[in-house]
């Protein structure tokens, strides 16, 4: 059995792919940094090009448009949210699973307000509940499904309603429609959890 040899052409292609992935990550990171400090209106292709010292055509080659950049940020955010909820869900021995996931969700929204905004509040063409839905979004929603699978004949609907409740709390807090005191937020969260965990 022979071991495949790495040709110079393969090495060059692999290096180009790594460079492309690194540039893509750098662009997304810069967009997130600017948005957290100054808001999404300041995340323009020109500003990003200046920030990371690449030409605007390079950014367009990676994402196609400003919306493409924002969509990539949003998708990355869903992956991070899903991982945070998964980690909380797997800490089942240390508390109420539904409450732990709810707390992880609200903590994510509070700690990354600009990221949360691009995930939910900006007009992006990222499809939800569609064959073209990115796997990162499916992964995040699956964390809700895991909570209610087997506990209801309609776990998808229960999951959607629970998500809607958490999103309402997060968004009304982020936009300062709800008083944002730590004790009040915990009370809201616990009341919501009770509604979804009643026998």
Backbone as CSV, one residue per row, in Angstrom:
resi,resn,N_x,N_y,N_z,CA_x,CA_y,CA_z,C_x,C_y,C_z
1,UNK,0.853,-1.192,0.000,0.000,0.000,0.000,0.885,1.237,0.000
2,UNK,0.667,2.119,-0.942,1.506,3.303,-1.036,0.855,4.487,-0.348
3,UNK,1.696,5.326,0.229,1.204,6.537,0.881,1.151,7.642,-0.149
4,UNK,0.017,8.327,-0.292,-0.063,9.408,-1.283,0.968,10.487,-0.970
5,UNK,1.659,10.904,-1.984,2.664,11.951,-1.800,2.030,13.312,-1.989
6,UNK,2.528,14.272,-1.238,2.060,15.647,-1.379,2.903,16.332,-2.432
7,UNK,2.268,16.719,-3.497,2.995,17.367,-4.586,3.114,18.859,-4.301
8,UNK,4.082,19.510,-4.942,4.183,20.975,-4.771,2.875,21.686,-5.107
9,UNK,2.168,21.166,-6.138,0.889,21.781,-6.504,-0.145,21.665,-5.402
10,UNK,-0.185,20.492,-4.741,-1.118,20.299,-3.621,-0.796,21.226,-2.467
11,UNK,0.505,21.347,-2.178,0.913,22.224,-1.065,0.529,23.674,-1.333
12,UNK,0.699,24.103,-2.565,0.340,25.484,-2.933,-1.168,25.684,-2.789
13,UNK,-1.950,24.695,-3.266,-3.408,24.793,-3.170,-3.857,24.826,-1.710
14,UNK,-3.232,23.984,-0.864,-3.580,23.957,0.560,-3.240,25.280,1.224
15,UNK,-2.075,25.846,0.866,-1.675,27.129,1.456,-2.626,28.236,1.020
16,UNK,-3.034,28.220,-0.252,-3.982,29.232,-0.732,-5.312,29.125,-0.006
17,UNK,-5.759,27.879,0.232,-7.016,27.674,0.951,-6.909,28.186,2.385
18,UNK,-5.784,27.891,3.050,-5.579,28.382,4.428,-5.552,29.900,4.458
19,UNK,-4.875,30.503,3.470,-4.812,31.963,3.398,-6.209,32.561,3.192
20,UNK,-6.988,31.917,2.333,-8.343,32.396,2.065,-9.202,32.308,3.318
21,UNK,-9.111,31.188,4.038,-9.874,31.013,5.273,-9.437,32.021,6.329
22,UNK,-8.128,32.288,6.395,-7.609,33.259,7.371,-8.115,34.663,7.050
23,UNK,-8.121,35.035,5.765,-8.638,36.356,5.369,-10.111,36.478,5.697
24,UNK,-10.858,35.421,5.398,-12.298,35.423,5.682,-12.546,35.622,7.172
25,UNK,-11.813,34.884,8.004,-11.957,35.015,9.460,-11.574,36.411,9.921
26,UNK,-10.537,36.982,9.309,-10.088,38.327,9.679,-11.150,39.372,9.347
27,UNK,-11.783,39.231,8.199,-12.839,40.168,7.797,-14.023,40.087,8.753
28,UNK,-14.451,38.864,9.077,-15.574,38.675,9.996,-15.244,39.246,11.371
29,UNK,-14.037,38.981,11.842,-13.619,39.484,13.153,-13.607,41.004,13.186
30,UNK,-13.111,41.623,12.110,-13.074,43.088,12.047,-14.485,43.663,12.033
31,UNK,-15.390,43.026,11.284,-16.785,43.496,11.234,-17.414,43.436,12.622
32,UNK,-17.181,42.352,13.332,-17.740,42.217,14.683,-17.161,43.269,15.621
33,UNK,-15.881,43.507,15.514,-15.218,44.471,16.409,-15.761,45.886,16.179
34,UNK,-15.870,46.289,14.921,-16.387,47.625,14.610,-17.829,47.757,15.093
35,UNK,-18.635,46.728,14.841,-20.051,46.786,15.221,-20.225,46.901,16.724
36,UNK,-19.460,46.146,17.490,-19.584,46.199,18.953,-19.206,47.585,19.485
37,UNK,-18.256,48.239,18.825,-17.801,49.553,19.301,-18.632,50.705,18.742
38,UNK,-19.080,50.584,17.475,-19.658,51.743,16.794,-21.019,51.479,16.141
39,UNK,-21.478,50.241,16.130,-22.752,49.925,15.497,-22.588,49.443,14.068
40,UNK,-23.612,48.739,13.564,-23.529,48.124,12.243,-23.524,49.141,11.113
41,UNK,-24.043,50.330,11.332,-24.032,51.331,10.259,-22.614,51.725,9.867
42,UNK,-21.666,51.520,10.764,-20.265,51.841,10.466,-19.495,50.674,9.859
43,UNK,-20.155,49.531,9.712,-19.497,48.377,9.090,-19.766,48.450,7.591
44,UNK,-18.868,49.102,6.876,-18.968,49.226,5.425,-17.782,48.488,4.800
45,UNK,-17.899,48.186,3.536,-16.802,47.494,2.844,-15.561,48.374,2.837
46,UNK,-15.743,49.670,2.612,-14.592,50.588,2.621,-13.912,50.604,3.989
47,UNK,-14.716,50.695,5.052,-14.147,50.734,6.399,-13.405,49.435,6.728
48,UNK,-13.992,48.319,6.352,-13.347,47.030,6.606,-12.047,46.899,5.828
49,UNK,-12.057,47.362,4.582,-10.841,47.301,3.766,-9.726,48.114,4.419
50,UNK,-10.069,49.299,4.922,-9.078,50.132,5.612,-8.607,49.462,6.903
51,UNK,-9.548,48.847,7.604,-9.247,48.256,8.912,-8.256,47.100,8.803
52,UNK,-8.399,46.282,7.784,-7.549,45.085,7.695,-6.526,45.175,6.559
53,UNK,-6.447,46.348,5.930,-5.429,46.599,4.888,-5.549,45.654,3.692
54,UNK,-6.770,45.401,3.263,-7.027,44.681,2.018,-7.841,45.595,1.118
55,UNK,-7.754,45.367,-0.180,-8.549,46.176,-1.105,-10.017,45.755,-1.044
56,UNK,-10.897,46.656,-1.424,-12.325,46.331,-1.441,-12.638,45.151,-2.358
57,UNK,-11.995,45.031,-3.539,-12.261,43.853,-4.375,-11.970,42.526,-3.680
58,UNK,-10.998,42.508,-2.774,-10.704,41.274,-2.029,-11.899,40.908,-1.154
59,UNK,-12.481,41.897,-0.477,-13.647,41.637,0.366,-14.834,41.167,-0.474
60,UNK,-15.039,41.816,-1.626,-16.138,41.398,-2.500,-15.916,39.990,-3.035
61,UNK,-14.655,39.629,-3.277,-14.353,38.284,-3.772,-14.725,37.223,-2.740
62,UNK,-14.617,37.561,-1.462,-14.927,36.607,-0.398,-16.420,36.525,-0.108
63,UNK,-17.100,37.674,-0.133,-18.478,37.714,0.370,-19.513,38.235,-0.624
64,UNK,-19.065,38.847,-1.701,-20.000,39.340,-2.710,-20.577,40.708,-2.434
65,UNK,-20.847,41.017,-1.154,-21.479,42.289,-0.806,-21.328,42.530,0.697
66,UNK,-21.736,43.741,1.118,-21.757,44.027,2.554,-22.714,43.075,3.265
67,UNK,-23.869,42.809,2.647,-24.832,41.906,3.271,-24.234,40.508,3.427
68,UNK,-23.411,40.097,2.467,-22.755,38.800,2.568,-21.857,38.711,3.785
69,UNK,-21.185,39.823,4.102,-20.328,39.868,5.286,-21.186,39.761,6.546
70,UNK,-22.267,40.550,6.588,-23.143,40.524,7.761,-23.794,39.156,7.943
71,UNK,-24.170,38.523,6.834,-24.758,37.186,6.915,-23.750,36.188,7.482
72,UNK,-22.486,36.307,7.075,-21.443,35.411,7.598,-21.254,35.623,9.095
73,UNK,-21.321,36.885,9.529,-21.224,37.176,10.964,-22.402,36.548,11.703
74,UNK,-23.600,36.710,11.152,-24.798,36.154,11.796,-24.703,34.637,11.921
75,UNK,-24.260,33.978,10.869,-24.139,32.518,10.884,-23.119,32.085,11.933
76,UNK,-22.012,32.806,12.009,-21.017,32.510,13.047,-21.629,32.692,14.437
77,UNK,-22.468,33.709,14.587,-23.131,33.952,15.865,-24.036,32.802,16.260
78,UNK,-24.769,32.241,15.296,-25.639,31.102,15.605,-24.835,29.880,16.045
79,UNK,-23.674,29.695,15.435,-22.829,28.584,15.862,-22.384,28.779,17.312
80,UNK,-21.979,30.001,17.651,-21.538,30.297,19.012,-22.680,30.161,20.012
81,UNK,-23.868,30.637,19.626,-25.038,30.506,20.487,-25.374,29.031,20.711
82,UNK,-25.345,28.258,19.637,-25.626,26.828,19.754,-24.643,26.133,20.681
83,UNK,-23.372,26.478,20.569,-22.361,25.862,21.433,-22.572,26.246,22.889
84,UNK,-22.935,27.513,23.128,-23.184,27.966,24.508,-24.368,27.222,25.109
85,UNK,-25.433,27.031,24.329,-26.612,26.316,24.836,-26.323,24.824,25.007
86,UNK,-25.546,24.257,24.088,-25.185,22.836,24.200,-24.380,22.592,25.474
87,UNK,-23.429,23.469,25.728,-22.615,23.338,26.945,-23.500,23.411,28.185
88,UNK,-24.441,24.346,28.200,-25.359,24.477,29.342,-26.245,23.247,29.467
89,UNK,-26.734,22.744,28.349,-27.637,21.586,28.358,-26.944,20.338,28.896
90,UNK,-25.652,20.223,28.627,-24.916,19.031,29.056,-24.452,19.105,30.513
91,UNK,-24.734,20.244,31.166,-24.438,20.363,32.590,-25.653,19.945,33.416
92,UNK,-26.378,18.952,32.923,-27.658,18.553,33.507,-27.556,18.153,34.974
93,UNK,-26.407,17.629,35.403,-26.267,17.171,36.783,-26.257,18.334,37.768
94,UNK,-26.066,19.537,37.263,-25.874,20.680,38.157,-27.039,21.652,38.148
95,UNK,-28.224,21.223,37.713,-29.353,22.144,37.779,-30.438,21.795,36.774
96,UNK,-31.458,22.649,36.739,-32.570,22.508,35.810,-32.066,22.778,34.390
97,UNK,-32.166,21.783,33.520,-31.611,21.905,32.170,-32.233,23.060,31.400
98,UNK,-33.554,23.179,31.463,-34.238,24.244,30.725,-33.779,25.609,31.232
99,UNK,-33.640,25.738,32.533,-33.186,27.010,33.103,-31.748,27.321,32.713
100,UNK,-30.896,26.306,32.692,-29.499,26.519,32.318,-29.379,26.974,30.864
101,UNK,-30.173,26.365,29.985,-30.147,26.773,28.574,-30.693,28.192,28.427
102,UNK,-31.765,28.502,29.138,-32.329,29.857,29.085,-31.309,30.891,29.555
103,UNK,-30.621,30.574,30.643,-29.604,31.500,31.170,-28.472,31.685,30.168
104,UNK,-28.053,30.592,29.512,-26.981,30.680,28.522,-27.400,31.549,27.341
105,UNK,-28.659,31.403,26.925,-29.179,32.197,25.811,-29.168,33.690,26.159
106,UNK,-29.716,34.020,27.309,-29.803,35.433,27.689,-28.431,36.024,27.976
107,UNK,-27.525,35.225,28.501,-26.163,35.713,28.736,-25.462,35.999,27.412
108,UNK,-25.665,35.131,26.432,-25.097,35.350,25.094,-25.614,36.666,24.510
109,UNK,-26.925,36.864,24.570,-27.526,38.083,24.010,-27.014,39.332,24.714
110,UNK,-26.852,39.248,26.034,-26.400,40.406,26.804,-24.923,40.706,26.562
111,UNK,-24.114,39.663,26.450,-22.668,39.877,26.331,-22.250,40.289,24.922
112,UNK,-23.088,40.012,23.921,-22.742,40.338,22.526,-23.920,41.028,21.838
113,UNK,-24.268,42.237,22.279,-25.486,42.873,21.750,-25.446,43.137,20.249
114,UNK,-24.296,43.539,19.728,-24.224,43.807,18.286,-24.324,42.514,17.490
115,UNK,-23.702,41.463,17.976,-23.797,40.166,17.308,-25.241,39.679,17.331
116,UNK,-25.897,39.806,18.462,-27.300,39.390,18.579,-28.177,40.200,17.627
117,UNK,-27.874,41.482,17.507,-28.657,42.338,16.615,-28.550,41.870,15.171
118,UNK,-27.334,41.551,14.707,-27.184,41.138,13.310,-27.824,39.771,13.075
119,UNK,-27.875,38.939,14.100,-28.494,37.620,13.973,-30.007,37.706,13.789
120,UNK,-30.632,38.729,14.397,-32.094,38.748,14.452,-32.757,40.022,13.942
121,UNK,-32.073,41.145,14.004,-32.777,42.410,13.795,-32.469,43.104,12.476
122,UNK,-31.418,42.693,11.792,-31.110,43.318,10.512,-31.730,42.501,9.387
123,UNK,-32.031,43.162,8.293,-32.694,42.485,7.169,-31.662,41.728,6.329
124,UNK,-31.441,40.475,6.710,-30.508,39.637,5.976,-31.272,38.528,5.264
125,UNK,-30.668,37.990,4.224,-31.328,36.929,3.461,-30.860,35.550,3.919
126,UNK,-30.632,35.381,5.223,-30.277,34.070,5.760,-31.576,33.311,5.997
127,UNK,-31.791,32.189,5.326,-33.090,31.510,5.439,-33.253,30.734,6.740
128,UNK,-34.423,30.831,7.332,-34.809,30.042,8.496,-35.862,29.027,8.048
129,UNK,-35.851,27.849,8.665,-36.857,26.814,8.403,-37.065,26.616,6.906
130,UNK,-35.954,26.289,6.239,-35.947,26.184,4.794,-34.890,25.140,4.433
131,UNK,-35.030,24.448,3.296,-33.981,23.498,2.910,-32.596,24.138,2.833
132,UNK,-32.557,25.451,2.574,-31.267,26.133,2.459,-30.765,26.713,3.779
133,UNK,-31.455,26.426,4.875,-31.025,26.943,6.177,-29.613,26.434,6.495
134,UNK,-28.694,27.323,6.850,-27.326,26.889,7.176,-27.305,25.936,8.370
135,UNK,-26.363,24.993,8.378,-26.302,24.026,9.484,-26.095,24.670,10.847
136,UNK,-25.448,25.839,10.880,-25.226,26.527,12.151,-26.547,26.931,12.797
137,UNK,-27.513,27.350,11.983,-28.828,27.723,12.509,-29.585,26.485,12.975
138,UNK,-29.481,25.411,12.210,-30.132,24.158,12.601,-29.549,23.634,13.916
139,UNK,-28.233,23.762,14.052,-27.557,23.307,15.272,-28.061,24.086,16.483
140,UNK,-28.181,25.402,16.354,-28.655,26.222,17.480,-30.087,25.820,17.855
141,UNK,-30.956,25.672,16.854,-32.350,25.315,17.155,-32.451,23.908,17.747
142,UNK,-31.538,23.021,17.347,-31.579,21.651,17.869,-31.378,21.607,19.380
143,UNK,-30.733,22.637,19.928,-30.533,22.666,21.386,-31.866,22.856,22.105
144,UNK,-32.782,23.616,21.509,-34.136,23.735,22.068,-34.894,22.413,21.917
145,UNK,-34.775,21.822,20.736,-35.475,20.553,20.495,-35.055,19.477,21.496
146,UNK,-33.778,19.461,21.831,-33.279,18.468,22.784,-33.951,18.619,24.148
147,UNK,-34.326,19.826,24.491,-34.974,20.060,25.783,-36.368,19.459,25.854
148,UNK,-37.079,19.496,24.735,-38.498,19.145,24.762,-38.827,17.863,23.998
149,UNK,-37.818,17.239,23.400,-38.034,15.981,22.692,-38.532,14.918,23.663
150,UNK,-39.616,14.265,23.322,-40.147,13.213,24.178,-41.037,13.713,25.296
151,UNK,-41.064,15.026,25.535,-41.908,15.590,26.589,-43.214,16.143,26.033
152,UNK,-43.301,16.201,24.730,-44.483,16.786,24.109,-44.707,16.120,22.761
153,UNK,-45.953,16.119,22.304,-46.247,15.586,20.970,-45.868,16.593,19.889
154,UNK,-45.582,17.827,20.301,-45.204,18.872,19.344,-43.926,19.572,19.812
155,UNK,-42.794,18.846,19.858,-41.566,19.457,20.380,-41.087,20.657,19.561
156,UNK,-41.352,20.625,18.225,-40.911,21.755,17.396,-41.653,23.028,17.782
157,UNK,-42.972,22.892,17.982,-43.776,24.076,18.335,-43.404,24.576,19.728
158,UNK,-43.257,23.665,20.687,-42.859,24.066,22.038,-41.492,24.751,21.994
159,UNK,-40.570,24.198,21.206,-39.236,24.787,21.072,-39.314,26.186,20.487
160,UNK,-40.167,26.357,19.471,-40.330,27.679,18.862,-40.895,28.682,19.862
161,UNK,-41.863,28.252,20.649,-42.462,29.161,21.622,-41.477,29.533,22.726
162,UNK,-40.689,28.558,23.174,-39.683,28.836,24.190,-38.632,29.807,23.648
163,UNK,-38.199,29.572,22.413,-37.241,30.460,21.756,-37.842,31.867,21.623
164,UNK,-39.117,31.932,21.230,-39.776,33.231,21.088,-39.793,33.983,22.414
165,UNK,-40.062,33.260,23.515,-40.066,33.902,24.833,-38.698,34.439,25.206
166,UNK,-37.674,33.630,24.973,-36.308,34.070,25.290,-35.897,35.248,24.408
167,UNK,-36.227,35.153,23.120,-35.869,36.242,22.202,-36.582,37.532,22.603
168,UNK,-37.844,37.420,23.004,-38.572,38.609,23.447,-37.907,39.266,24.641
169,UNK,-37.520,38.457,25.606,-36.830,39.003,26.787,-35.521,39.660,26.370
170,UNK,-34.741,38.944,25.547,-33.435,39.454,25.128,-33.562,40.753,24.337
171,UNK,-34.488,40.773,23.387,-34.612,41.936,22.509,-35.215,43.137,23.232
172,UNK,-36.207,42.911,24.065,-36.801,44.022,24.810,-35.834,44.580,25.847
173,UNK,-34.942,43.743,26.336,-33.894,44.225,27.249,-32.844,44.999,26.472
174,UNK,-32.412,44.436,25.321,-31.369,45.086,24.509,-31.802,46.462,24.039
175,UNK,-33.082,46.601,23.689,-33.580,47.882,23.187,-34.138,48.772,24.297
176,UNK,-33.873,48.368,25.548,-34.228,49.159,26.729,-35.737,49.358,26.885
177,UNK,-36.514,48.395,26.392,-37.962,48.423,26.632,-38.290,47.781,27.970
178,UNK,-37.430,46.898,28.437,-37.560,46.282,29.755,-36.547,46.907,30.699
179,UNK,-36.904,47.131,31.977,-35.905,47.548,32.965,-34.833,46.460,33.056
180,UNK,-33.582,46.856,32.972,-32.501,45.869,32.928,-31.789,45.775,34.269
181,UNK,-32.487,45.218,35.247,-31.833,44.937,36.521,-31.614,43.436,36.596
182,UNK,-30.528,43.048,37.223,-30.160,41.637,37.289,-31.260,40.801,37.947
183,UNK,-31.819,41.295,39.042,-32.836,40.519,39.757,-34.112,40.375,38.927
184,UNK,-34.503,41.448,38.224,-35.723,41.397,37.408,-35.530,40.435,36.223
185,UNK,-34.331,40.451,35.648,-34.062,39.570,34.518,-34.128,38.101,34.938
186,UNK,-33.586,37.809,36.102,-33.645,36.433,36.614,-35.087,36.018,36.875
187,UNK,-35.880,36.960,37.376,-37.285,36.669,37.652,-38.034,36.372,36.353
188,UNK,-37.773,37.154,35.309,-38.402,36.910,34.015,-38.033,35.515,33.499
189,UNK,-36.735,35.227,33.559,-36.258,33.958,33.036,-36.876,32.778,33.787
190,UNK,-36.882,32.865,35.109,-37.419,31.761,35.908,-38.920,31.575,35.685
191,UNK,-39.634,32.674,35.511,-41.071,32.576,35.238,-41.309,31.909,33.892
192,UNK,-40.524,32.275,32.892,-40.646,31.650,31.572,-40.349,30.164,31.659
193,UNK,-39.278,29.809,32.366,-38.904,28.397,32.515,-40.029,27.617,33.192
194,UNK,-40.630,28.213,34.222,-41.732,27.536,34.920,-42.899,27.246,33.970
195,UNK,-43.187,28.169,33.074,-44.288,27.964,32.141,-44.038,26.772,31.211
196,UNK,-42.748,26.513,30.929,-42.409,25.439,29.994,-41.985,24.145,30.701
197,UNK,-42.013,24.142,32.011,-41.623,22.921,32.735,-42.702,22.464,33.705
198,UNK,-43.884,23.057,33.595,-44.980,22.607,34.463,-45.364,21.175,34.114
199,UNK,-45.655,20.338,35.130,-46.014,18.938,34.835,-47.332,18.859,34.064
